[in-house]
Amino acid sequence: MRIVIVGGVAAGMSAAARARRLDESAEIIVLERGEHVSFANCGLPYYVGGEIEDRAKLLVQTPASLREALNLDVRIHHNVTSLDADTKQLTVQTPTGAQQLSYDTLILSPGAFALRPPIDGLDSPRVSTLRTVDDAIAMRDRVETGARKAVVLGAGFIGIEAAEALRMQGLEVDIVEFAPHVLPPLETEIAVPVTAELRRLGITVNDGIAAQAIEPGADRDTVILSDGRRIDADLIVLSVGVRPDTAVFEAAGVACDRGAMLVDEHGRTSLPGVYAAGDATVSVDRVTGIKRPVALAGPANRAGRQIADHILRPAQARPIPSAVGTAIVRVGELTAAMTGANRASLQQAGIEFDTLHLHPAQHAGYFPGAQSMALVVHIRRGDGLVLGAQGVGPEGVDKRIDVLATAIRAGFTAADLIDLDLAYSPVYGSAKDPVNMAGMVGSNVVDGTLKLWYAEEWEALREESLILDVRSVAEFAAGHLPGSLNVPHTELRERIAEVEAAAAGRAVRVLCGSGVRSHIAHRALTQLGYDSASLSGGMVTVRAVLGDAILVR
Amino acid sequence: MRIVIVGGVAAGMSAAARARRLDESAEIIVLERGEHVSFANCGLPYYVGGEIEDRAKLLVQTPASLREALNLDVRIHHNVTSLDADTKQLTVQTPTGAQQLSYDTLILSPGAFALRPPIDGLDSPRVSTLRTVDDAIAMRDRVETGARKAVVLGAGFIGIEAAEALRMQGLEVDIVEFAPHVLPPLETEIAVPVTAELRRLGITVNDGIAAQAIEPGADRDTVILSDGRRIDADLIVLSVGVRPDTAVFEAAGVACDRGAMLVDEHGRTSLPGVYAAGDATVSVDRVTGIKRPVALAGPANRAGRQIADHILRPAQARPIPSAVGTAIVRVGELTAAMTGANRASLQQAGIEFDTLHLHPAQHAGYFPGAQSMALVVHIRRGDGLVLGAQGVGPEGVDKRIDVLATAIRAGFTAADLIDLDLAYSPVYGSAKDPVNMAGMVGSNVVDGTLKLWYAEEWEALREESLILDVRSVAEFAAGHLPGSLNVPHTELRERIAEVEAAAAGRAVRVLCGSGVRSHIAHRALTQLGYDSASLSGGMVTVRAVLGDAILVR
């Protein structure tokens, strides 16, 4: 049996290694267009930034090491130019000319290529992507040979990592992002602290604006923004997204959706004997059911492994799971991460949901070093099914997002999150972990114990409601929403007549610092007969969503 | 409605706060025997050690703050001395004499008291527990007034924390633990690195030995061990375990099992209108079904909250979940944590299981700072249900244990762990996270792809098998099992004749550094017709279980 694998990075190499472990006798050939296989593609920005000093670290395996350990036949600089599924033949462009190669089973993991937006001058030699080891080496060479100014086009995960890496090397860095904020899959509440951290690092963030053209110059290029601003650059990183690299296979008859190969739950394409995995395939989102390519290393690796299972022992093969889509990025001293669906995808899918905002510390508040994070959790209206979560903060975000990713895979509701026994000592967490707290808040929302209002609604609510700020007098004085009444939650019961008078029959919309005290006040008010609601996330979320400028001091 | 709560720390205070949020009109009285309510009991060792500098930090709430925020009637120095469930009356010893107090609903959260083993001299004033704020204040006072030598009796979680705290304050510290190793609920493989770390901190660990007597002296006491050794001490910490503090309530007719109150899934005791939660109640272990008290803050807090739900809106109240029993401790620069069942409890429950050992890094190996952890995972034989997990290492242990705790709550199998989408960037994890890897190894064991052997079996296997060490020549030379044959895994296919000759028809038991290379070799050997198995955890586990002394260099 000859298994031929096209593309030797995440999915392809996992498939090859697993196939060998399952079948000592199979002939396993890996065709890689580039110079390197099984390289650390997620490490490239850190090589550019110098945290990974030695480029050899990026090369996790080599063709020689793979032959020795796993008896794999890895052929670099082998580019597949056509496929004939009827005769099971590939045409391969090699350093010594074109070859025909037959297969019994074919696995396609060609990956994706960088999107090239319609920007004049994008073919300047100062423009580069950051997708291969060679890209990273070239970029670091430019940094080490005097580049002083960089522009990063596109502030997705890789763009952000590239911007920070270049800044760490001392360059002046501008980010240009067309979407309203960096890391567009993140909610505004999470992206705002990320933007602030990028600025603290000294990176200029230009969001909500397009790059219109690149003007080549003798010493430097100039990036021209749609508002006419001009930014000089020795180095321009193109990171506006990727597109599946499937033209050859689509031409050969592999069914695709907008260029991404369609696969079934075992990774089979529409052609017999042809499997596919990784960034070039369509995944089904576990939460929304939306179908789209998911360019993440983890799912690609695991899909490759599961395809090998299906090829070599189909009766035991488990289906490739739907995608939860967990992602994470370090930004300076912050971590930002997401799992499951965000607002936009839930709205696109027509799923009704409520959003919870929490600002818990990573560990007990009484233990030194406690620092709060922002957590946003979306739950399904009605039953509280956990649909998605995002977080940002200096510590403990990765842990909570991984727990929530596991909860989403398990089909847990908010109430189920209450029951999780998470590891508690004051060094690591709280007796009520942030995830437990999210469950308590969500469960209260589901059963009606807690009625939330949102910072976005303030403008519409401020006339028709009494905005009641239950923080301390000092907190209130340091900045509050205009027109709000301050009654500290500890004085609410004795000063209820003031609230009564100020409300004048209107609803009461309560707020505090992060939502804990306003919940207590809201419960009291509700039982006293008021139409009351508690602001989700409190003033921390107000500041992120409405900005500081709105506050009265 | 008058709700009376006995005990104002974790479970009791959570019940009180939740009850108020659900019912503004209820009369809620909390009776606390001690001076403090809602104090940070898990923070006490860190106050002793000085990491928490200010004792005020330990007092999360006070009676006054609880009255202001939640209109709770908190009465300290109120000790319940009898209960009459027929007339719904308590007798309470107060600073001003005995009182009668009636209730409509009663919640018992009296907690536990320290076990006092039969050791002569235990009533010395130099012996103290570490269970209250006053204990912690007194202990730190002794440290600050010249105590130089401490002995900690009992190396459970609190004992370990106390020992490290005293060491941080510069004391000479001896730990005495009767069990074969510190932190007895941990497996040997996990406890061995903890013991080494304690010694690195300069703490003397006396394990597998009893303290027989305490001889009072003028300047110092002397702790006498069962082998006759004598250890001087200015300060002796007693932390050999706890017992539910329930004599009053058992006498009143609350059904108990070995002193712990029996409760149903809503926290109801055998007496009408009497609920109980926390350390003084029996929990059902989710994995083994074993019933025993679980002295953990998280479950206590949540049970208190759920009892308030059942009292005030029984139709909506969710059951209190069975206990997964997750626990964690920092030891110097290490974290040790556990969730679910350990070997001993699985054996006690008669559950057949396989154990997986992994030594993954906390994040991508190519990113600077990668350090390996030890993970032990028990899975049910046959279906691979995840039964329990433990870990120890410098970074990332808490995250993996929390994810595994969530997986246990979800009823996940090893195969399900493969599918988890955990947050990956080289800073935070690997494309195949340690939890995914545990799933892959476990799934391979379940379906027979991977046959494991264990370090404990070495003595029995060494004659009847060829022990094949597939590490590099240099690794082998640095220390290997006597009588083992070295063929690096990269040379296995070409040197198979050597293996054939050495095996001479016997089974082949393969090992490497941590189990990855031996798995590859094992798969090749199996397909070549050998009776082969791969050592779970490799040499790292050999060193932990058999010790370094056995190795040949």
Interface residues (C-beta under 8 A of the other chain):
Chain A: A10 R20 R21 L22 D23 E24 S25 A40 C42 G43 Y46 E51 I52 E53 K57 L58 V60 S65 E68 A69 L70 N71 F157 E161 L296 A297 G298 P299 A300 N301 R302 R305 Q316 R318 P321 A323 V324 G325 T326 A327 I328 V329 R330 T335 A337 T339 A364 Y366 F367 P368 D398 K399 I401 D402 V403 A405 T406 A407 R409 A410 F412 A415 D416 I418 D419 L420 D421 L422 A423 Y424 S425 P426 V427 Y428 G429 A431 K432 D433 N436 M440 D447 T449 H489 T490 E491 R493 R517 H519 I520 R523 A524 Q527 L528
Chain B: A10 R20 R21 L22 D23 E24 S25 A40 C42 G43 Y46 E51 I52 E53 K57 L58 V60 S65 E68 A69 L70 N71 F157 E161 L296 A297 G298 P299 A300 N301 R302 R305 Q316 R318 P321 A323 V324 G325 T326 A327 I328 V329 R330 T335 A337 T339 A364 Y366 F367 P368 D398 K399 I401 D402 V403 A405 T406 A407 R409 A410 F412 A415 D416 I418 D419 L420 D421 L422 A423 Y424 S425 P426 V427 Y428 G429 A431 K432 D433 N436 M440 D447 T449 H489 T490 E491 R493 R517 H519 I520 R523 A524 Q527 L528
